């Protein structure tokens, strides 16, 4: 039996509009509110933050890019 270890980065920093850094590795959940441009993020600590406007759109875009990068790595590890 082969054991595969997946290393998850503890920091995956991105720079948002408005001069704000965010660590994607600390996000547990992200959900848009009823209106676009309001993104609620739940952190690994359990606390929540709301991002609005350009920051919300940029963060959502980074999260999609992050998910695609992780999926690409996982497809190299797991062979169907």
Secondary structure, DSSP 4 states (H G I P E B T S, - for coil): -----PPPPS--EEEETTTEEEEGGGEEEEEE-SSTTEEEEEETTS-EEEEEHHHHHHHHHHHHHHHHHHHHHHHHH---
